[in-house]
Amino acid sequence: MNFPDNLKYTKEHEWIRLEEDNTAVIGITAHAQSELGDVVYVEIETEGEELEKDAVFGTVEAVKTVADLYLPAEGTVLEVNEKLADTPELVNQDPYGEGWMIKMKFANIADAEELLSVTDYKALVEA
């Protein structure tokens, strides 16, 4: 299983790549997409919205289930990956690259310190 060490993680299996200006790119982990199976639809209608930490920012629909997507910190959804509307399978094919879901701006970048390190996330998944 792939666990990039340049990312932060959540217990809900989202990954976060911190960028400049308190922004971050967010998607679901390789573990999450493998547990879901083939992703057939991604619905994110929160672009431009300011949301609380752990708020649902969208859903992922797989062949057998639907899963909520949770915002890792308080902030504003800046952009949605438009490619997922036509090719949701990118979440399975490239979860840490082309399968990203949103870009967000953290209300408080210190919230990033509460996210899991790669070591902590591995321990969670392998437990």
MOPAC internal coordinates of N, CA, C and O (Angstrom, degrees):
PM7 1SCF
backbone

  N    0.0000 0     0.00 0     0.00 0    0    0    0
  C    1.4581 1     0.00 0     0.00 0    1    0    0
  C    1.5287 1   108.19 1     0.00 0    2    1    0
  O    1.2310 1   120.95 1   -38.35 1    3    2    1
  N    1.3009 1   115.79 1   141.65 1    3    2    1
  C    1.4551 1   122.97 1  -176.25 1    5    3    2
  C    1.5350 1   110.31 1   -91.65 1    6    5    3
  O    1.2310 1   120.62 1   -55.22 1    7    6    5
  N    1.3504 1   116.42 1   124.78 1    7    6    5
  C    1.4623 1   122.41 1   177.56 1    9    7    6
  C    1.5332 1   108.61 1  -131.78 1   10    9    7
  O    1.2310 1   119.52 1   -94.48 1   11   10    9
  N    1.3316 1   118.53 1    85.52 1   11   10    9
  C    1.4673 1   119.45 1   179.85 1   13   11   10
  C    1.5267 1   111.61 1   -56.89 1   14   13   11
  O    1.2310 1   120.83 1   -45.91 1   15   14   13
  N    1.3163 1   116.03 1   134.09 1   15   14   13
  C    1.4737 1   119.55 1  -175.76 1   17   15   14
  C    1.5209 1   113.14 1   -86.80 1   18   17   15
  O    1.2310 1   119.93 1   178.19 1   19   18   17
  N    1.3311 1   117.73 1    -1.81 1   19   18   17
  C    1.4664 1   120.23 1   177.32 1   21   19   18
  C    1.5299 1   111.79 1   -92.92 1   22   21   19
  O    1.2310 1   120.30 1  -172.60 1   23   22   21
  N    1.3264 1   117.04 1     7.40 1   23   22   21
  C    1.4569 1   121.88 1  -178.07 1   25   23   22
  C    1.5163 1   111.25 1  -112.58 1   26   25   23
  O    1.2310 1   120.92 1   -16.51 1   27   26   25
  N    1.3188 1   115.85 1   163.49 1   27   26   25
  C    1.4598 1   123.37 1   168.94 1   29   27   26
  C    1.5228 1   106.31 1  -107.74 1   30   29   27
  O    1.2310 1   120.45 1   -17.29 1   31   30   29
  N    1.3242 1   116.74 1   162.71 1   31   30   29
  C    1.4609 1   120.78 1  -174.38 1   33   31   30
  C    1.5279 1   110.63 1  -138.10 1   34   33   31
  O    1.2310 1   121.17 1   -16.82 1   35   34   33
  N    1.3494 1   115.37 1   163.18 1   35   34   33
  C    1.4617 1   121.04 1   174.26 1   37   35   34
  C    1.5269 1   108.91 1  -119.56 1   38   37   35
  O    1.2310 1   121.01 1   -16.75 1   39   38   37
  N    1.3177 1   115.67 1   163.25 1   39   38   37
  C    1.4677 1   120.86 1   176.28 1   41   39   38
  C    1.5242 1   111.04 1   -67.64 1   42   41   39
  O    1.2310 1   120.33 1   161.05 1   43   42   41
  N    1.3292 1   116.98 1   -18.95 1   43   42   41
  C    1.4664 1   121.99 1   178.74 1   45   43   42
  C    1.5288 1   111.55 1   -89.04 1   46   45   43
  O    1.2310 1   120.09 1  -173.48 1   47   46   45
  N    1.3466 1   117.43 1     6.52 1   47   46   45
  C    1.4659 1   124.65 1   173.00 1   49   47   46
  C    1.5259 1   114.62 1    76.59 1   50   49   47
  O    1.2310 1   120.70 1  -150.47 1   51   50   49
  N    1.3281 1   116.27 1    29.53 1   51   50   49
  C    1.4550 1   119.58 1   168.08 1   53   51   50
  C    1.5318 1   108.06 1   -94.38 1   54   53   51
  O    1.2310 1   120.69 1   -29.36 1   55   54   53
  N    1.3210 1   116.29 1   150.64 1   55   54   53
  C    1.4635 1   121.22 1   171.99 1   57   55   54
  C    1.5266 1   107.58 1  -110.86 1   58   57   55
  O    1.2310 1   121.64 1   -26.48 1   59   58   57
  N    1.3413 1   114.46 1   153.52 1   59   58   57
  C    1.4603 1   121.34 1  -177.32 1   61   59   58
  C    1.5289 1   108.36 1  -134.75 1   62   61   59
  O    1.2310 1   120.53 1   -55.75 1   63   62   61
  N    1.3191 1   116.58 1   124.25 1   63   62   61
  C    1.4690 1   121.29 1   173.63 1   65   63   62
  C    1.5150 1   107.06 1  -107.79 1   66   65   63
  O    1.2310 1   120.76 1   -68.69 1   67   66   65
  N    1.3246 1   116.14 1   111.31 1   67   66   65
  C    1.4586 1   121.58 1  -179.05 1   69   67   66
  C    1.5204 1   109.82 1   -74.63 1   70   69   67
  O    1.2310 1   121.18 1   -43.12 1   71   70   69
  N    1.3284 1   115.35 1   136.88 1   71   70   69
  C    1.4477 1   122.01 1   179.18 1   73   71   70
  C    1.5233 1   108.82 1  -125.50 1   74   73   71
  O    1.2310 1   120.24 1    12.09 1   75   74   73
  N    1.3132 1   117.14 1  -167.91 1   75   74   73
  C    1.4625 1   120.87 1  -178.39 1   77   75   74
  C    1.5242 1   111.27 1   -74.20 1   78   77   75
  O    1.2310 1   120.88 1   -16.87 1   79   78   77
  N    1.3123 1   115.92 1   163.13 1   79   78   77
  C    1.4631 1   123.35 1   173.16 1   81   79   78
  C    1.5241 1   113.75 1    59.36 1   82   81   79
  O    1.2310 1   120.32 1  -140.86 1   83   82   81
  N    1.3333 1   116.99 1    39.14 1   83   82   81
  C    1.4733 1   122.22 1   177.58 1   85   83   82
  C    1.5239 1   112.69 1    61.56 1   86   85   83
  O    1.2310 1   119.75 1  -155.33 1   87   86   85
  N    1.3197 1   118.08 1    24.67 1   87   86   85
  C    1.4550 1   120.39 1   178.88 1   89   87   86
  C    1.5218 1   110.44 1  -103.60 1   90   89   87
  O    1.2310 1   121.29 1   -18.23 1   91   90   89
  N    1.3286 1   115.14 1   161.77 1   91   90   89
  C    1.4569 1   121.16 1   179.84 1   93   91   90
  C    1.5186 1   109.55 1  -151.53 1   94   93   91
  O    1.2310 1   121.39 1   -28.32 1   95   94   93
  N    1.3237 1   114.95 1   151.68 1   95   94   93
  C    1.4598 1   122.85 1   172.47 1   97   95   94
  C    1.5227 1   105.70 1  -103.87 1   98   97   95
  O    1.2310 1   120.43 1   -41.51 1   99   98   97
  N    1.3415 1   116.78 1   138.49 1   99   98   97
  C    1.4573 1   121.25 1  -174.50 1  101   99   98
  C    1.5217 1   110.22 1  -131.75 1  102  101   99
  O    1.2310 1   121.37 1   -38.18 1  103  102  101
  N    1.3204 1   114.99 1   141.82 1  103  102  101
  C    1.4606 1   121.94 1   175.04 1  105  103  102
  C    1.5164 1   108.87 1  -152.17 1  106  105  103
  O    1.2310 1   120.47 1     9.70 1  107  106  105
  N    1.3243 1   116.70 1  -170.30 1  107  106  105
  C    1.4610 1   119.30 1   174.85 1  109  107  106
  C    1.5272 1   108.41 1  -105.35 1  110  109  107
  O    1.2310 1   121.02 1   -26.94 1  111  110  109
  N    1.3066 1   115.65 1   153.06 1  111  110  109
  C    1.4576 1   121.36 1  -174.48 1  113  111  110
  C    1.5238 1   112.14 1   -74.39 1  114  113  111
  O    1.2310 1   121.29 1   -15.25 1  115  114  113
  N    1.3259 1   115.13 1   164.75 1  115  114  113
  C    1.4622 1   120.94 1   175.30 1  117  115  114
  C    1.5257 1   109.68 1   -59.86 1  118  117  115
  O    1.2310 1   120.52 1   143.02 1  119  118  117
  N    1.3182 1   116.60 1   -36.98 1  119  118  117
  C    1.4710 1   120.32 1   177.39 1  121  119  118
  C    1.5277 1   110.42 1   -61.42 1  122  121  119
  O    1.2310 1   120.35 1   133.04 1  123  122  121
  N    1.3203 1   116.94 1   -46.96 1  123  122  121
  C    1.4623 1   121.20 1  -178.61 1  125  123  122
  C    1.5193 1   111.28 1   -61.77 1  126  125  123
  O    1.2310 1   119.97 1   132.99 1  127  126  125
  N    1.3266 1   117.66 1   -47.01 1  127  126  125
  C    1.4597 1   119.45 1  -177.85 1  129  127  126
  C    1.5231 1   111.15 1   -66.91 1  130  129  127
  O    1.2310 1   119.98 1   147.82 1  131  130  129
  N    1.3360 1   117.64 1   -32.18 1  131  130  129
  C    1.4724 1   119.06 1   178.05 1  133  131  130
  C    1.5263 1   111.00 1   -70.54 1  134  133  131
  O    1.2310 1   120.49 1   145.52 1  135  134  133
  N    1.3248 1   116.66 1   -34.48 1  135  134  133
  C    1.4667 1   120.87 1   176.93 1  137  135  134
  C    1.5279 1   111.14 1   -69.90 1  138  137  135
  O    1.2310 1   120.14 1   143.53 1  139  138  137
  N    1.3141 1   117.34 1   -36.47 1  139  138  137
  C    1.4673 1   121.41 1   179.74 1  141  139  138
  C    1.5256 1   112.00 1   -71.77 1  142  141  139
  O    1.2310 1   120.45 1   143.01 1  143  142  141
  N    1.3075 1   116.75 1   -36.99 1  143  142  141
  C    1.4628 1   120.96 1  -173.52 1  145  143  142
  C    1.5201 1   109.59 1    91.69 1  146  145  143
  O    1.2310 1   120.78 1    21.65 1  147  146  145
  N    1.3169 1   116.11 1  -158.35 1  147  146  145
  C    1.4583 1   121.10 1  -175.24 1  149  147  146
  C    1.5285 1   111.38 1   -65.42 1  150  149  147
  O    1.2310 1   120.91 1   -62.78 1  151  150  149
  N    1.3314 1   115.86 1   117.22 1  151  150  149
  C    1.4593 1   121.67 1   178.46 1  153  151  150
  C    1.5246 1   108.64 1   -78.16 1  154  153  151
  O    1.2310 1   121.09 1   -52.93 1  155  154  153
  N    1.3398 1   115.52 1   127.07 1  155  154  153
  C    1.4621 1   120.27 1  -177.44 1  157  155  154
  C    1.5295 1   113.00 1  -113.25 1  158  157  155
  O    1.2310 1   120.42 1   165.48 1  159  158  157
  N    1.3439 1   116.79 1   -14.52 1  159  158  157
  C    1.4626 1   119.10 1  -177.88 1  161  159  158
  C    1.5232 1   109.15 1  -161.42 1  162  161  159
  O    1.2310 1   120.73 1   -42.02 1  163  162  161
  N    1.3182 1   116.22 1   137.98 1  163  162  161
  C    1.4662 1   122.51 1   174.26 1  165  163  162
  C    1.5185 1   106.98 1  -124.44 1  166  165  163
  O    1.2310 1   120.50 1   -54.42 1  167  166  165
  N    1.3290 1   116.65 1   125.58 1  167  166  165
  C    1.4575 1   121.07 1   179.69 1  169  167  166
  C    1.5221 1   109.60 1  -119.81 1  170  169  167
  O    1.2310 1   121.45 1   -64.74 1  171  170  169
  N    1.3138 1   114.84 1   115.26 1  171  170  169
  C    1.4661 1   121.29 1   177.09 1  173  171  170
  C    1.5234 1   106.94 1  -134.96 1  174  173  171
  O    1.2310 1   121.02 1   -67.47 1  175  174  173
  N    1.3159 1   115.65 1   112.53 1  175  174  173
  C    1.4673 1   121.09 1  -177.91 1  177  175  174
  C    1.5271 1   111.32 1  -122.41 1  178  177  175
  O    1.2310 1   120.86 1  -148.47 1  179  178  177
  N    1.3270 1   115.96 1    31.53 1  179  178  177
  C    1.4656 1   120.21 1  -175.53 1  181  179  178
  C    1.5200 1   113.14 1  -111.33 1  182  181  179
  O    1.2310 1   119.69 1  -168.21 1  183  182  181
  N    1.3274 1   118.19 1    11.79 1  183  182  181
  C    1.4573 1   120.80 1   179.82 1  185  183  182
  C    1.5273 1   109.90 1   -56.86 1  186  185  183
  O    1.2310 1   121.27 1   -48.87 1  187  186  185
  N    1.3369 1   115.17 1   131.13 1  187  186  185
  C    1.4557 1   121.55 1   179.82 1  189  187  186
  C    1.5215 1   113.85 1    87.09 1  190  189  187
  O    1.2310 1   120.08 1   173.30 1  191  190  189
  N    1.3125 1   117.46 1    -6.70 1  191  190  189
  C    1.4639 1   120.64 1  -177.82 1  193  191  190
  C    1.5261 1   111.54 1   -90.33 1  194  193  191
  O    1.2310 1   121.60 1   -35.48 1  195  194  193
  N    1.3203 1   114.54 1   144.52 1  195  194  193
  C    1.4660 1   121.32 1   172.38 1  197  195  194
  C    1.5218 1   106.85 1   -95.28 1  198  197  195
  O    1.2310 1   121.11 1   -55.73 1  199  198  197
  N    1.3352 1   115.48 1   124.27 1  199  198  197
  C    1.4560 1   121.09 1  -174.61 1  201  199  198
  C    1.5233 1   111.26 1  -124.87 1  202  201  199
  O    1.2310 1   121.14 1   -26.44 1  203  202  201
  N    1.3161 1   115.43 1   153.56 1  203  202  201
  C    1.4627 1   121.75 1   175.71 1  205  203  202
  C    1.5244 1   109.99 1   -77.47 1  206  205  203
  O    1.2310 1   120.75 1   -18.62 1  207  206  205
  N    1.3123 1   116.16 1   161.38 1  207  206  205
  C    1.4595 1   121.74 1   174.14 1  209  207  206
  C    1.5288 1   108.95 1   -57.76 1  210  209  207
  O    1.2310 1   120.31 1   -40.84 1  211  210  209
  N    1.3106 1   117.01 1   139.16 1  211  210  209
  C    1.4604 1   126.03 1   179.29 1  213  211  210
  C    1.5282 1   113.84 1    71.30 1  214  213  211
  O    1.2310 1   119.68 1  -173.12 1  215  214  213
  N    1.3278 1   118.21 1     6.88 1  215  214  213
  C    1.4620 1   120.68 1   174.93 1  217  215  214
  C    1.5258 1   108.77 1   -70.11 1  218  217  215
  O    1.2310 1   120.55 1   -31.58 1  219  218  217
  N    1.3088 1   116.55 1   148.42 1  219  218  217
  C    1.4630 1   121.23 1   176.46 1  221  219  218
  C    1.5309 1   108.13 1   -75.59 1  222  221  219
  O    1.2310 1   120.82 1   -57.41 1  223  222  221
  N    1.3414 1   116.03 1   122.59 1  223  222  221
  C    1.4651 1   119.13 1   179.12 1  225  223  222
  C    1.5201 1   112.36 1  -104.52 1  226  225  223
  O    1.2310 1   120.36 1   174.98 1  227  226  225
  N    1.3288 1   116.92 1    -5.02 1  227  226  225
  C    1.4500 1   121.06 1   178.93 1  229  227  226
  C    1.5141 1   111.17 1   173.46 1  230  229  227
  O    1.2310 1   121.02 1     5.88 1  231  230  229
  N    1.3408 1   115.65 1  -174.12 1  231  230  229
  C    1.4599 1   121.25 1   177.53 1  233  231  230
  C    1.5229 1   109.94 1  -138.07 1  234  233  231
  O    1.2310 1   122.03 1   -24.73 1  235  234  233
  N    1.3261 1   113.72 1   155.27 1  235  234  233
  C    1.4546 1   122.26 1   174.51 1  237  235  234
  C    1.5232 1   106.50 1  -120.32 1  238  237  235
  O    1.2310 1   121.00 1   -52.05 1  239  238  237
  N    1.3233 1   115.69 1   127.95 1  239  238  237
  C    1.4574 1   120.06 1   178.53 1  241  239  238
  C    1.5246 1   108.47 1  -108.77 1  242  241  239
  O    1.2310 1   121.30 1   -54.42 1  243  242  241
  N    1.3203 1   115.12 1   125.58 1  243  242  241
  C    1.4566 1   121.67 1   174.81 1  245  243  242
  C    1.5203 1   107.54 1  -110.55 1  246  245  243
  O    1.2310 1   120.41 1    -2.68 1  247  246  245
  N    1.3119 1   116.82 1   177.32 1  247  246  245
  C    1.4537 1   120.90 1  -176.40 1  249  247  246
  C    1.5326 1   111.32 1   -56.39 1  250  249  247
  O    1.2310 1   120.19 1   141.23 1  251  250  249
  N    1.3404 1   117.24 1   -38.77 1  251  250  249
  C    1.4625 1   120.22 1  -173.48 1  253  251  250
  C    1.5206 1   115.47 1  -109.08 1  254  253  251
  O    1.2310 1   119.53 1   172.80 1  255  254  253
  N    1.3322 1   118.51 1    -7.20 1  255  254  253
  C    1.4622 1   119.20 1  -173.42 1  257  255  254
  C    1.5242 1   111.61 1  -157.92 1  258  257  255
  O    1.2310 1   121.36 1   -12.33 1  259  258  257
  N    1.3218 1   115.00 1   167.67 1  259  258  257
  C    1.4589 1   122.45 1   172.95 1  261  259  258
  C    1.5206 1   106.70 1  -125.19 1  262  261  259
  O    1.2310 1   120.34 1   -45.49 1  263  262  261
  N    1.3298 1   116.96 1   134.51 1  263  262  261
  C    1.4649 1   121.08 1  -179.28 1  265  263  262
  C    1.5227 1   110.15 1  -125.29 1  266  265  263
  O    1.2310 1   121.10 1   -39.97 1  267  266  265
  N    1.3331 1   115.51 1   140.03 1  267  266  265
  C    1.4535 1   120.98 1   175.78 1  269  267  266
  C    1.5234 1   110.15 1   -77.86 1  270  269  267
  O    1.2310 1   121.15 1   -27.76 1  271  270  269
  N    1.3311 1   115.41 1   152.24 1  271  270  269
  C    1.4630 1   123.56 1   175.17 1  273  271  270
  C    1.5192 1   107.60 1  -110.46 1  274  273  271
  O    1.2310 1   120.26 1   -49.36 1  275  274  273
  N    1.3370 1   117.11 1   130.64 1  275  274  273
  C    1.4588 1   121.63 1  -174.00 1  277  275  274
  C    1.5210 1   111.68 1  -112.69 1  278  277  275
  O    1.2310 1   120.65 1   -45.18 1  279  278  277
  N    1.3239 1   116.37 1   134.82 1  279  278  277
  C    1.4540 1   121.75 1   177.60 1  281  279  278
  C    1.5333 1   108.49 1   -71.79 1  282  281  279
  O    1.2310 1   119.71 1   -50.16 1  283  282  281
  N    1.3401 1   118.16 1   129.84 1  283  282  281
  C    1.4632 1   120.80 1  -174.83 1  285  283  282
  C    1.5239 1   114.86 1   -75.96 1  286  285  283
  O    1.2310 1   120.17 1   167.12 1  287  286  285
  N    1.3235 1   117.27 1   -12.88 1  287  286  285
  C    1.4645 1   121.63 1  -178.71 1  289  287  286
  C    1.5214 1   107.97 1  -161.25 1  290  289  287
  O    1.2310 1   120.87 1   -17.47 1  291  290  289
  N    1.3151 1   115.95 1   162.53 1  291  290  289
  C    1.4573 1   119.30 1   175.77 1  293  291  290
  C    1.5211 1   109.31 1   -63.87 1  294  293  291
  O    1.2310 1   120.82 1   -42.48 1  295  294  293
  N    1.3226 1   116.04 1   137.52 1  295  294  293
  C    1.4487 1   119.02 1   178.98 1  297  295  294
  C    1.5060 1   112.40 1   170.89 1  298  297  295
  O    1.2310 1   121.23 1     9.32 1  299  298  297
  N    1.3291 1   115.25 1  -170.68 1  299  298  297
  C    1.4540 1   122.87 1  -175.89 1  301  299  298
  C    1.5209 1   110.03 1  -114.60 1  302  301  299
  O    1.2310 1   120.62 1   -47.89 1  303  302  301
  N    1.3195 1   116.43 1   132.11 1  303  302  301
  C    1.4551 1   121.50 1   175.16 1  305  303  302
  C    1.5295 1   107.23 1   -76.64 1  306  305  303
  O    1.2310 1   120.87 1   -65.59 1  307  306  305
  N    1.3285 1   115.94 1   114.41 1  307  306  305
  C    1.4680 1   121.45 1  -175.87 1  309  307  306
  C    1.5187 1   113.32 1   -89.33 1  310  309  307
  O    1.2310 1   121.07 1   144.07 1  311  310  309
  N    1.3323 1   115.56 1   -35.93 1  311  310  309
  C    1.4634 1   119.38 1  -172.90 1  313  311  310
  C    1.5211 1   109.23 1  -155.30 1  314  313  311
  O    1.2310 1   121.11 1   -32.93 1  315  314  313
  N    1.3160 1   115.47 1   147.07 1  315  314  313
  C    1.4624 1   123.02 1   175.18 1  317  315  314
  C    1.5264 1   107.52 1  -113.92 1  318  317  315
  O    1.2310 1   120.49 1   -38.76 1  319  318  317
  N    1.3156 1   116.67 1   141.24 1  319  318  317
  C    1.4628 1   121.02 1   177.77 1  321  319  318
  C    1.5285 1   108.89 1   -71.24 1  322  321  319
  O    1.2310 1   120.46 1   -79.17 1  323  322  321
  N    1.3208 1   116.72 1   100.83 1  323  322  321
  C    1.4569 1   122.75 1  -175.92 1  325  323  322
  C    1.5306 1   112.82 1   -65.78 1  326  325  323
  O    1.2310 1   120.24 1   157.31 1  327  326  325
  N    1.3355 1   117.15 1   -22.69 1  327  326  325
  C    1.4701 1   120.42 1   179.92 1  329  327  326
  C    1.5257 1   111.59 1   -61.69 1  330  329  327
  O    1.2310 1   120.60 1   152.22 1  331  330  329
  N    1.3360 1   116.45 1   -27.78 1  331  330  329
  C    1.4619 1   119.71 1  -176.24 1  333  331  330
  C    1.5280 1   112.75 1   -69.83 1  334  333  331
  O    1.2310 1   119.91 1   160.28 1  335  334  333
  N    1.3151 1   117.78 1   -19.72 1  335  334  333
  C    1.4705 1   120.53 1   178.17 1  337  335  334
  C    1.5295 1   110.82 1   -63.18 1  338  337  335
  O    1.2310 1   120.36 1   139.65 1  339  338  337
  N    1.3289 1   116.91 1   -40.35 1  339  338  337
  C    1.4609 1   121.31 1  -178.64 1  341  339  338
  C    1.5260 1   113.42 1   -98.47 1  342  341  339
  O    1.2310 1   120.57 1   154.82 1  343  342  341
  N    1.3351 1   116.52 1   -25.18 1  343  342  341
  C    1.4661 1   120.01 1  -177.13 1  345  343  342
  C    1.5348 1   110.66 1  -134.60 1  346  345  343
  O    1.2310 1   120.14 1  -111.48 1  347  346  345
  N    1.3476 1   117.34 1    68.52 1  347  346  345
  C    1.4628 1   120.14 1  -179.49 1  349  347  346
  C    1.5263 1   113.07 1   -62.79 1  350  349  347
  O    1.2310 1   120.41 1   160.34 1  351  350  349
  N    1.3300 1   116.82 1   -19.66 1  351  350  349
  C    1.4589 1   120.25 1   179.67 1  353  351  350
  C    1.5287 1   112.73 1   -65.40 1  354  353  351
  O    1.2310 1   119.86 1   168.57 1  355  354  353
  N    1.3298 1   117.86 1   -11.43 1  355  354  353
  C    1.4697 1   120.45 1   174.39 1  357  355  354
  C    1.5243 1   111.07 1   -58.97 1  358  357  355
  O    1.2310 1   120.34 1   151.07 1  359  358  357
  N    1.3348 1   116.96 1   -28.93 1  359  358  357
  C    1.4674 1   120.96 1   177.82 1  361  359  358
  C    1.5260 1   109.73 1   -61.60 1  362  361  359
  O    1.2310 1   119.98 1   141.94 1  363  362  361
  N    1.3323 1   117.64 1   -38.06 1  363  362  361
  C    1.4632 1   121.33 1   177.77 1  365  363  362
  C    1.5197 1   111.71 1   -78.84 1  366  365  363
  O    1.2310 1   120.69 1   138.80 1  367  366  365
  N    1.3169 1   116.29 1   -41.20 1  367  366  365
  C    1.4613 1   121.07 1  -174.01 1  369  367  366
  C    1.5233 1   113.50 1   -73.42 1  370  369  367
  O    1.2310 1   120.03 1   143.53 1  371  370  369
  N    1.3196 1   117.56 1   -36.47 1  371  370  369
  C    1.4633 1   121.59 1  -173.27 1  373  371  370
  C    1.5347 1   110.03 1  -149.87 1  374  373  371
  O    1.2310 1   120.02 1  -114.17 1  375  374  373
  N    1.3517 1   117.57 1    65.83 1  375  374  373
  C    1.4656 1   119.51 1  -172.91 1  377  375  374
  C    1.5248 1   114.75 1   -60.54 1  378  377  375
  O    1.2310 1   119.73 1   152.25 1  379  378  377
  N    1.3380 1   118.12 1   -27.75 1  379  378  377
  C    1.4679 1   120.71 1  -177.92 1  381  379  378
  C    1.5298 1   113.17 1   -97.87 1  382  381  379
  O    1.2310 1   120.45 1  -179.09 1  383  382  381
  N    1.3182 1   116.75 1     0.91 1  383  382  381
  C    1.4548 1   120.80 1  -178.45 1  385  383  382
  C    1.5177 1   110.81 1  -125.01 1  386  385  383
  O    1.2310 1   120.88 1    75.36 1  387  386  385
  N    1.3454 1   115.93 1  -104.64 1  387  386  385
  C    1.4614 1   121.58 1  -176.94 1  389  387  386
  C    1.5296 1   113.41 1   -63.83 1  390  389  387
  O    1.2310 1   119.93 1   163.79 1  391  390  389
  N    1.3297 1   117.74 1   -16.21 1  391  390  389
  C    1.4618 1   121.69 1  -179.29 1  393  391  390
  C    1.5187 1   114.38 1   -90.52 1  394  393  391
  O    1.2310 1   119.99 1  -165.33 1  395  394  393
  N    1.3401 1   117.63 1    14.67 1  395  394  393
  C    1.4770 1   119.89 1   177.17 1  397  395  394
  C    1.5295 1   108.95 1   -60.36 1  398  397  395
  O    1.2310 1   120.77 1   -22.22 1  399  398  397
  N    1.3366 1   116.14 1   157.78 1  399  398  397
  C    1.4637 1   119.48 1  -174.71 1  401  399  398
  C    1.5201 1   114.54 1  -109.66 1  402  401  399
  O    1.2310 1   120.38 1   128.85 1  403  402  401
  N    1.3284 1   116.89 1   -51.15 1  403  402  401
  C    1.4682 1   119.54 1  -179.49 1  405  403  402
  C    1.5121 1   111.01 1  -140.31 1  406  405  403
  O    1.2310 1   122.11 1   -17.02 1  407  406  405
  N    1.3224 1   113.57 1   162.98 1  407  406  405
  C    1.4644 1   121.80 1   165.41 1  409  407  406
  C    1.5209 1   105.51 1  -114.63 1  410  409  407
  O    1.2310 1   121.03 1   -41.67 1  411  410  409
  N    1.3166 1   115.63 1   138.33 1  411  410  409
  C    1.4634 1   119.68 1  -179.04 1  413  411  410
  C    1.5126 1   110.59 1  -135.01 1  414  413  411
  O    1.2310 1   121.13 1   -19.80 1  415  414  413
  N    1.3145 1   115.44 1   160.20 1  415  414  413
  C    1.4618 1   122.27 1   173.46 1  417  415  414
  C    1.5211 1   106.69 1  -112.36 1  418  417  415
  O    1.2310 1   120.98 1   -58.46 1  419  418  417
  N    1.3291 1   115.72 1   121.54 1  419  418  417
  C    1.4545 1   121.63 1   177.91 1  421  419  418
  C    1.5199 1   110.03 1   -67.39 1  422  421  419
  O    1.2310 1   119.90 1   -44.38 1  423  422  421
  N    1.3179 1   117.81 1   135.62 1  423  422  421
  C    1.4623 1   121.63 1   172.80 1  425  423  422
  C    1.5280 1   109.02 1   -67.80 1  426  425  423
  O    1.2310 1   120.80 1   144.22 1  427  426  425
  N    1.3360 1   116.08 1   -35.78 1  427  426  425
  C    1.4586 1   122.51 1   179.47 1  429  427  426
  C    1.5212 1   107.85 1  -141.78 1  430  429  427
  O    1.2310 1   119.78 1   -71.57 1  431  430  429
  N    1.3210 1   118.02 1   108.43 1  431  430  429
  C    1.4684 1   121.78 1  -176.17 1  433  431  430
  C    1.5253 1   112.03 1   -61.48 1  434  433  431
  O    1.2310 1   119.77 1   159.45 1  435  434  433
  N    1.3220 1   118.05 1   -20.55 1  435  434  433
  C    1.4698 1   120.74 1   177.08 1  437  435  434
  C    1.5279 1   110.80 1   -61.28 1  438  437  435
  O    1.2310 1   120.11 1   156.92 1  439  438  437
  N    1.3275 1   117.39 1   -23.08 1  439  438  437
  C    1.4676 1   120.48 1   177.39 1  441  439  438
  C    1.5269 1   111.80 1   -61.10 1  442  441  439
  O    1.2310 1   120.09 1   156.03 1  443  442  441
  N    1.3172 1   117.43 1   -23.97 1  443  442  441
  C    1.4640 1   121.22 1   179.29 1  445  443  442
  C    1.5182 1   111.47 1   -63.33 1  446  445  443
  O    1.2310 1   120.24 1   154.23 1  447  446  445
  N    1.3260 1   117.14 1   -25.77 1  447  446  445
  C    1.4595 1   120.90 1   179.54 1  449  447  446
  C    1.5303 1   112.08 1   -66.44 1  450  449  447
  O    1.2310 1   120.05 1   159.27 1  451  450  449
  N    1.3394 1   117.51 1   -20.73 1  451  450  449
  C    1.4608 1   121.59 1   179.37 1  453  451  450
  C    1.5286 1   112.94 1   -83.10 1  454  453  451
  O    1.2310 1   119.97 1   170.16 1  455  454  453
  N    1.3200 1   117.67 1    -9.84 1  455  454  453
  C    1.4606 1   121.60 1  -179.15 1  457  455  454
  C    1.5251 1   110.26 1   -75.32 1  458  457  455
  O    1.2310 1   120.91 1   -20.90 1  459  458  457
  N    1.3227 1   115.86 1   159.10 1  459  458  457
  C    1.4609 1   121.24 1  -177.85 1  461  459  458
  C    1.5225 1   111.57 1   -78.92 1  462  461  459
  O    1.2310 1   121.18 1   -37.39 1  463  462  461
  N    1.3200 1   115.35 1   142.61 1  463  462  461
  C    1.4661 1   121.10 1   171.62 1  465  463  462
  C    1.5276 1   107.80 1   -77.60 1  466  465  463
  O    1.2310 1   120.26 1   -10.41 1  467  466  465
  N    1.3157 1   117.11 1   169.59 1  467  466  465
  C    1.4558 1   120.58 1   177.58 1  469  467  466
  C    1.5281 1   110.56 1   -60.38 1  470  469  467
  O    1.2310 1   119.85 1   141.47 1  471  470  469
  N    1.3110 1   117.88 1   -38.53 1  471  470  469
  C    1.4654 1   121.75 1   179.08 1  473  471  470
  C    1.5235 1   111.25 1   -63.16 1  474  473  471
  O    1.2310 1   120.98 1   134.29 1  475  474  473
  N    1.3240 1   115.74 1   -45.71 1  475  474  473
  C    1.4670 1   120.32 1   179.19 1  477  475  474
  C    1.5299 1   111.41 1   -65.26 1  478  477  475
  O    1.2310 1   120.69 1   140.29 1  479  478  477
  N    1.3328 1   116.29 1   -39.71 1  479  478  477
  C    1.4637 1   119.20 1   179.76 1  481  479  478
  C    1.5262 1   111.52 1   -66.86 1  482  481  479
  O    1.2310 1   120.37 1   137.89 1  483  482  481
  N    1.3158 1   116.90 1   -42.11 1  483  482  481
  C    1.4671 1   120.72 1   177.01 1  485  483  482
  C    1.5281 1   109.96 1   -57.62 1  486  485  483
  O    1.2310 1   120.71 1   135.23 1  487  486  485
  N    1.3336 1   116.24 1   -44.77 1  487  486  485
  C    1.4757 1   120.38 1   179.80 1  489  487  486
  C    1.5351 1   110.58 1   -61.24 1  490  489  487
  O    1.2310 1   120.34 1   140.83 1  491  490  489
  N    1.3270 1   116.96 1   -39.17 1  491  490  489
  C    1.4571 1   121.33 1   179.11 1  493  491  490
  C    1.5307 1   110.83 1   -64.13 1  494  493  491
  O    1.2310 1   120.33 1   133.46 1  495  494  493
  N    1.3175 1   116.98 1   -46.54 1  495  494  493
  C    1.4549 1   122.12 1  -175.65 1  497  495  494
  C    1.5286 1   111.29 1   -71.63 1  498  497  495
  O    1.2310 1   120.55 1   143.54 1  499  498  497
  N    1.3135 1   116.55 1   -36.46 1  499  498  497
  C    1.4581 1   120.70 1  -175.92 1  501  499  498
  C    1.5136 1   112.92 1   -86.56 1  502  501  499
  O    1.2310 1   120.00 1   176.96 1  503  502  501
  N    1.3253 1   117.61 1    -3.04 1  503  502  501
  C    1.4792 1   120.56 1  -178.81 1  505  503  502
  C    1.5161 1   111.42 1   -72.10 1  506  505  503
  O    1.2310 1   120.10 1   180.00 1  507  506  505

